[in-house]
Amino acid sequence: GLYDTRLWRTEDNDMHCRMRAAGYTFYFVPGIVSQHTARRTLRAQLAQKWGNGRWVGLTMGVQPLAFAPRHFAPAAFVLALLGCTGVALAGFALPLIVLACAYGLCALGFAATAARRTPIAKSRTLICLPLFFLVVHLAYGAGTITGLFGAKRVARGGGKARHV
C-alpha cells in the first residue's frame, strides 16, 4: 500500500513495517552517502525532537509494530525520572541519585567519544554534549508520552493531529 495519510511523521516506519510483513528485504549499502543538516537553534532542535517523539506515540495507534524498544527509551527515562523524583520528594533520594549518576556517566562517555573524534572545540564538546543529550532525551520522551494519549484518535482518523 501507499503511505498512510493519517501519519504526518513516522510514515516511513509504518511503510517499512508493512513491507517487511509482506516479505520484502532491506539491504544496507555502505556506498550510499547522505547528509543531515541540524536545526540552527537549540529551540528548533528540541521542537523537532519533541515532534518526532510525539509522532512515535501517535503512530502506535496505527502501527504498533513499526517501532523498536529504542524508540521508547527516552519516554521510559522521563517516566523513571518522574517516578524517582516523586520517591525522592517522599524522602528516599537513592533511586534518583542512581538514575542521575548512571545517565550522567553514559552521557559523559558518549561525549568523550565524540570529543576525541572532533577536530576542534574538544572541551566545549565534552561540556555541552551531556547537557544536550539530556534536553533532547527529555523532549523526545515527553513528546512520545504526549503522543500516546492521542494514538487512538489518529488510528480512527478523527481530527488529524496537528503537525509539529
C-alpha positions as CSV (number, residue, x, y, z in Angstrom):
1,G,0.0,0.0,0.0
2,L,0.9,3.7,-0.1
3,Y,1.8,5.9,2.7
4,D,-0.8,6.2,5.4
5,T,-2.1,9.8,5.1
6,R,-3.1,9.8,8.8
7,L,0.6,9.9,9.6
8,W,2.5,13.2,9.1
9,R,5.7,11.8,10.5
10,T,6.9,8.3,11.0
11,E,5.1,7.3,7.8
12,D,8.3,5.7,6.7
13,N,8.4,3.5,9.9
14,D,4.8,2.4,9.1
15,M,5.6,1.6,5.5
16,H,8.8,-0.3,6.3
17,C,6.9,-2.4,8.8
18,R,4.2,-3.3,6.2
19,M,6.9,-4.0,3.6
20,R,8.8,-6.4,6.0
21,A,5.4,-8.1,6.8
22,A,4.9,-8.6,3.0
23,G,8.2,-10.3,2.7
24,Y,10.4,-7.6,1.3
25,T,14.0,-7.4,2.4
26,F,16.0,-4.3,3.2
27,Y,19.7,-4.1,2.5
28,F,22.4,-1.9,3.9
29,V,24.5,-0.3,1.2
30,P,27.6,1.3,2.7
31,G,28.4,3.2,-0.5
32,I,25.2,5.4,-0.1
33,V,26.1,8.7,1.3
34,S,23.6,11.1,2.8
35,Q,23.8,14.4,4.5
36,H,22.0,15.7,7.5
37,T,21.6,19.3,8.4
38,A,20.9,20.0,12.0
39,R,18.4,22.7,13.1
40,R,20.0,26.1,13.6
41,T,18.9,26.7,17.2
42,L,18.5,24.6,20.3
43,R,14.9,25.6,20.4
44,A,14.3,24.4,16.8
45,Q,16.2,21.1,17.6
46,L,14.1,20.5,20.7
47,A,10.9,21.2,18.8
48,Q,11.9,18.7,16.2
49,K,12.8,16.0,18.7
50,W,9.5,16.6,20.7
51,G,7.6,16.3,17.4
52,N,9.4,13.1,16.4
53,G,8.7,11.6,19.8
54,R,5.1,12.7,19.7
55,W,4.6,11.0,16.3
56,V,6.1,7.8,17.6
57,G,3.4,7.8,20.3
58,L,0.6,8.8,17.8
59,T,1.7,6.1,15.3
60,M,1.3,3.5,18.0
61,G,-2.4,3.7,17.4
62,V,-1.9,2.9,13.7
63,Q,1.1,0.6,13.5
64,P,2.4,-0.5,16.9
65,L,4.9,-3.0,15.3
66,A,6.7,-0.2,13.4
67,F,9.0,0.7,16.3
68,A,11.8,-0.9,18.2
69,P,12.2,-0.7,22.0
70,R,14.9,2.0,21.4
71,H,12.2,4.4,20.2
72,F,10.7,4.3,23.7
73,A,13.9,4.6,25.8
74,P,13.6,8.4,26.2
75,A,9.9,8.0,27.3
76,A,11.0,5.3,29.8
77,F,13.7,7.7,31.0
78,V,11.3,10.5,31.5
79,L,8.9,8.3,33.4
80,A,11.7,6.9,35.5
81,L,12.9,10.4,36.3
82,L,9.4,11.5,37.3
83,G,9.0,8.4,39.5
84,C,12.4,8.7,41.1
85,T,11.7,12.4,41.7
86,G,8.4,11.5,43.4
87,V,10.2,8.9,45.6
88,A,12.9,11.5,46.4
89,L,10.3,14.0,47.5
90,A,8.9,11.3,49.7
91,G,12.2,11.1,51.5
92,F,14.2,8.4,49.6
93,A,16.6,10.0,47.2
94,L,18.8,7.0,46.4
95,P,16.9,5.9,43.2
96,L,17.1,9.4,41.8
97,I,20.8,9.6,42.6
98,V,21.5,6.3,41.0
99,L,19.5,7.2,37.9
100,A,21.2,10.6,37.6
101,C,24.6,9.1,38.0
102,A,24.0,6.3,35.5
103,Y,22.6,8.7,32.9
104,G,25.5,11.2,33.6
105,L,28.2,8.6,33.2
106,C,26.7,7.3,29.9
107,A,26.3,10.9,28.6
108,L,29.9,11.7,29.6
109,G,31.1,8.6,27.9
110,F,29.4,9.3,24.7
111,A,30.5,13.0,24.9
112,A,34.1,11.9,25.5
113,T,34.0,9.6,22.4
114,A,32.6,12.5,20.3
115,A,35.2,14.9,21.7
116,R,38.0,12.6,20.7
117,R,36.7,12.5,17.1
118,T,36.0,16.2,16.9
119,P,38.8,18.1,15.1
120,I,38.1,21.4,17.1
121,A,36.4,22.6,20.3
122,K,37.0,19.3,22.1
123,S,36.5,20.7,25.6
124,R,33.3,22.5,24.5
125,T,32.0,19.3,23.0
126,L,32.8,17.4,26.3
127,I,31.0,20.1,28.4
128,C,28.0,20.8,26.1
129,L,27.0,17.3,24.8
130,P,25.9,15.8,28.1
131,L,23.5,18.7,28.6
132,F,22.4,18.5,25.0
133,F,21.8,14.7,25.4
134,L,19.6,15.4,28.5
135,V,17.4,18.0,27.0
136,V,17.0,16.1,23.7
137,H,16.0,12.9,25.5
138,L,13.6,14.8,27.8
139,A,12.0,16.5,24.8
140,Y,11.7,13.3,22.7
141,G,10.5,11.3,25.7
142,A,7.9,13.8,26.7
143,G,6.7,14.0,23.1
144,T,6.3,10.2,23.0
145,I,4.3,10.2,26.2
146,T,2.1,13.0,24.9
147,G,1.6,11.3,21.6
148,L,0.5,8.1,23.2
149,F,-2.5,9.9,24.6
150,G,-3.7,10.8,21.1
151,A,-2.9,7.5,19.4
152,K,-6.4,6.1,19.3
153,R,-7.7,9.4,17.8
154,V,-5.2,9.2,15.0
155,A,-6.0,5.5,14.4
156,R,-9.6,6.3,14.0
157,G,-8.6,9.1,11.6
158,G,-10.7,11.5,13.6
159,G,-9.3,15.1,13.7
160,K,-5.9,14.9,12.3
161,A,-3.2,15.5,14.8
162,R,-1.6,18.9,14.4
163,H,1.6,18.7,12.5
164,V,4.7,19.8,14.5
